[in-house]
Amino acid sequence: MAATPADVKELPEAYVFVLDMPWLSADQVRVDVEEDGRTLVVSGERKREKERDQGIRYVWMERRLGKYLKRFPMPENANVEKVAARYKDGVLTVTVVKKPPEEPKKPKTVEVQVA
């Protein structure tokens, strides 16, 4: 499994996950939110091109092959229903919108009955 460098940024309205996933195409990248809704999983795989059938032999090979996998725990205020992903020039950007802050609970006033 290849190392997958990543940055996570918190913006006022969202969390942004930025991952370097070079040499992959968009269809080789996958973004999932696990069933518990608390984990973001980013994965991908770069396989060797099928050039052996064509009589091509590598003399030198430095580009990485293999699987990419990164798991991120989601903050409590992340809205897992609003996740967007964009892949461009080997960089995957996943944006998770924050839930609006909860209204503070007001104390409940109980009416006192006269007996």
Secondary structure by P-SEA (a helix, b strand, c coil): cccccbbbbbcccbbbbbbbbcccccccbbbbbcccccbbbbbcccccccccccccccccccccbbbbbbbbbbcccccccbbbbbbcccbbbbbbbbccccccccbbbbbbbcc
